[in-house]
Amino acid sequence: MFRLSIFLVLPLLLMACGSTPMDSYAFKKRYNTAMSDVKAEQYEAGITTLKQLEQEADTPTNSMQVAYGLAYAYYKSENFDETIKRCDLLIRQHRNKPDMEYAHYLRALAATSKGDKQMLALLSSVPPNKSESAEELRAAYDYFAKTLQLFPKGKYAEDVIRQMSRIRKKLAEYEVNIVRSEMMDQNFSEASRRANYIVEYYSDTPAHMKALELLIKSYKAQGESRQAELANRKLKQLQDAEQEKIGDLIY
């Protein structure tokens, strides 16, 4: 994962906000102490100090610095709901500022961590709970997409694209698990529907071929030989293309 450093990020963000008023020595000292506590994984102490500074900050620059510090501290302490809440507030209050990229990015990372936990639980469930959906990870994907839309050439753009690709692969794999479950329950019509969904919307993921294999089986189970043959042709085309890629790498 892209290495986060609030000590590196904040000065860059504050430069974008215009001229920075001279901070008091006491404020700087307490802020640095709080962030040192966060770095040392003394999250409660760091957050307590930052919340005190939040009430005492007497300049816009100090207020924004503390706001970013708190969002980061909550993220590091794995309080992802509070991280998202803090980032949302920053984005709303400073939407006209020239650089809100870090707030958008941190919000997406927090949502991804929530989504990964939910996905782990979903994939560990045997049999899968078909009534559940991976909404947390889908929300994270939307946050990353928004970040990329607003900052296509931003500092975090490369990692945003990587994260979006990773999320798509996880979502597709989850859908494949549901298809397998439908097949086991002999719900072949529903299995076909969901497998077709993967083929259509996740064609750029490894799950694409798995979905086609299951689609062929589900069609055959329903006696739909023509549809099974069409799906089989698609699968063979993909397999041939993969073989060509491997051949190009070897030779």
C-alpha positions in Angstrom: 0.0 0.0 0.0 1.1 3.6 -0.7 3.1 4.6 2.3 1.3 7.3 4.3 3.2 10.0 6.2 1.2 12.8 7.8 4.5 14.6 8.5 5.2 14.7 4.8 1.7 15.3 3.5 0.6 18.1 5.8 3.2 20.7 4.9 2.4 20.2 1.2 -1.3 20.6 1.8 -0.9 23.7 3.9 1.3 25.3 1.3 -1.7 25.0 -1.1 -3.9 26.9 1.3 -2.1 30.2 0.9 0.1 32.0 3.4 0.5 30.3 6.7 0.2 32.5 9.8 3.0 32.1 12.3 2.0 29.4 14.7 2.7 29.7 18.4 5.5 27.7 19.8 3.2 26.0 22.3 0.8 24.9 19.5 3.6 23.5 17.4 5.1 21.7 20.3 1.8 20.1 21.4 0.9 19.2 17.8 4.2 17.5 17.2 4.0 15.7 20.5 0.5 14.4 19.5 1.7 13.2 16.1 4.7 11.5 17.7 2.3 9.7 19.9 0.4 8.5 16.9 3.6 7.4 15.2 4.5 5.4 18.3 1.0 3.8 18.3 0.0 5.7 21.4 -3.3 6.6 19.7 -5.4 7.5 22.7 -2.9 10.0 23.9 -2.3 11.5 20.5 -6.0 11.8 19.7 -6.8 13.3 23.1 -4.2 16.0 22.5 -5.4 16.7 19.0 -9.0 17.0 20.2 -7.8 19.6 22.7 -6.0 21.5 20.0 -9.1 21.3 17.8 -10.9 23.4 20.4 -8.0 25.8 20.9 -6.9 26.4 17.3 -7.2 30.1 16.6 -6.3 30.3 12.9 -7.7 28.5 9.8 -4.3 27.0 9.1 -4.1 25.5 12.6 -7.6 24.2 12.4 -7.0 22.5 9.1 -3.7 21.0 10.3 -5.4 19.5 13.4 -8.3 18.2 11.3 -5.9 16.3 9.0 -4.0 15.1 12.0 -7.1 13.7 13.6 -8.3 12.0 10.4 -4.9 10.4 10.1 -4.7 9.4 13.8 -8.2 7.7 13.6 -7.1 5.9 10.4 -3.9 4.6 12.0 -5.9 3.5 15.1 -8.3 1.6 12.7 -11.3 3.7 13.6 -12.3 3.8 10.0 -15.8 5.2 10.6 -14.4 8.2 12.4 -11.8 8.6 9.7 -14.5 8.8 7.0 -16.5 11.2 9.1 -13.5 13.5 9.6 -12.6 13.4 5.9 -16.2 14.1 4.9 -16.2 17.2 7.2 -12.9 18.4 5.7 -14.1 18.0 2.2 -17.4 19.9 2.9 -15.8 22.7 4.8 -12.9 23.3 2.4 -14.4 22.2 -1.0 -13.1 25.5 -2.5 -9.5 24.9 -1.4 -7.1 24.1 -4.3 -6.0 20.8 -2.8 -8.3 18.4 -1.1 -6.7 15.3 -2.7 -5.4 13.8 0.6 -8.7 14.0 2.3 -10.4 12.2 -0.6 -7.6 9.6 -0.7 -7.6 9.0 3.0 -11.4 8.6 3.0 -11.1 6.0 0.3 -8.4 4.1 2.1 -10.5 4.0 5.3 -13.5 2.7 3.4 -11.3 0.1 1.7 -10.1 -1.2 5.1 -13.8 -1.5 6.2 -14.6 -3.2 3.0 -11.7 -5.7 3.3 -13.0 -6.7 6.7 -16.5 -7.2 5.4 -15.3 -9.1 2.4 -13.2 -11.5 4.5 -16.3 -12.3 6.5 -18.4 -12.8 3.4 -15.8 -15.1 1.8 -15.4 -17.0 5.0 -19.1 -17.8 5.3 -19.9 -21.3 4.3 -22.3 -21.4 2.6 -22.2 -17.8 1.4 -24.9 -15.5 2.7 -26.6 -14.6 -0.5 -28.6 -11.8 1.1 -25.4 -9.9 2.0 -23.6 -7.7 -0.5 -20.1 -6.2 -0.5 -21.5 -2.6 -0.1 -18.5 -1.4 1.9 -16.0 -2.3 -0.8 -18.3 -0.9 -3.5 -18.4 2.4 -1.5 -14.6 2.4 -1.3 -14.4 1.9 -5.1 -16.7 4.9 -5.6 -14.5 7.0 -3.3 -11.4 6.2 -5.3 -13.2 6.8 -8.5 -14.2 10.3 -7.2 -10.6 11.0 -6.2 -9.4 10.0 -9.6 -12.0 12.1 -11.3 -11.1 15.2 -9.3 -7.3 14.6 -9.3 -6.4 12.6 -12.4 -2.8 13.6 -12.2 -2.6 13.9 -8.5 0.1 12.6 -6.1 -1.9 9.5 -5.3 -3.4 8.8 -8.8 -1.2 5.8 -9.5 -2.1 4.1 -6.2 -5.8 5.0 -6.6 -5.8 3.2 -10.0 -4.1 0.2 -8.4 -6.6 0.1 -5.5 -9.5 0.3 -7.9 -8.2 -2.7 -9.9 -7.7 -4.7 -6.7 -11.2 -3.9 -5.5 -12.7 -5.0 -8.8 -10.9 -8.3 -8.6 -12.2 -8.9 -5.1 -15.8 -8.0 -6.0 -15.6 -10.3 -9.0 -14.3 -13.2 -6.9 -17.1 -12.7 -4.4 -19.6 -12.9 -7.2 -18.0 -16.1 -8.4 -18.5 -17.5 -4.9 -22.2 -16.7 -5.1 -22.5 -18.4 -8.5 -20.8 -21.5 -7.1 -23.3 -21.5 -4.2 -26.2 -21.2 -6.6 -24.9 -24.1 -8.6 -24.6 -26.3 -5.5 -28.2 -25.4 -4.6 -29.2 -26.3 -8.2 -30.5 -22.8 -8.8 -29.1 -22.9 -12.3 -31.2 -20.0 -13.7 -29.9 -17.7 -11.0 -26.4 -19.0 -11.4 -26.6 -18.2 -15.1 -27.8 -14.7 -14.5 -25.1 -13.9 -12.0 -22.3 -15.5 -14.1 -23.4 -13.4 -17.1 -23.2 -10.3 -14.8 -19.5 -11.2 -14.1 -18.8 -11.8 -17.8 -20.3 -8.4 -18.7 -19.1 -6.2 -15.9 -15.8 -7.8 -14.7 -14.3 -8.8 -18.0 -11.0 -7.3 -17.0 -10.5 -9.6 -14.0 -9.3 -13.2 -13.6 -12.8 -14.1 -12.4 -14.1 -13.6 -16.0 -12.9 -17.1 -17.1 -14.1 -18.7 -13.9 -17.5 -17.2 -14.6 -17.6 -18.5 -18.1 -16.8 -22.0 -16.9 -19.6 -21.9 -14.4 -21.9 -20.4 -17.1 -21.3 -23.3 -19.4 -22.1 -25.8 -16.6 -25.3 -23.9 -15.6 -26.5 -23.8 -19.2 -25.9 -27.5 -19.7 -27.7 -28.2 -16.5 -30.7 -26.4 -17.9 -30.5 -28.1 -21.2 -29.5 -25.0 -23.1 -26.9 -26.5 -25.3 -26.8 -23.6 -27.8 -26.1 -21.1 -25.0 -23.5 -23.4 -23.5 -21.7 -23.7 -26.8 -21.6 -19.9 -27.3 -20.1 -19.5 -23.8 -17.6 -22.2 -24.5 -16.4 -20.4 -27.6 -15.9 -17.2 -25.6 -13.9 -19.2 -23.0 -11.8 -20.8 -25.7 -11.0 -17.4 -27.3 -9.9 -16.1 -23.9 -7.8 -19.2 -23.2 -6.1 -18.9 -26.6 -5.4 -15.2 -26.0 -3.8 -16.1 -22.7 -1.6 -18.7 -24.3 -0.5 -16.2 -26.9 0.5 -13.7 -24.1 2.5 -16.5 -22.4 4.2 -17.4 -25.6 5.1 -13.7 -26.2 6.7 -13.5 -22.8 8.7 -16.7 -23.3 9.9 -15.9 -26.8 
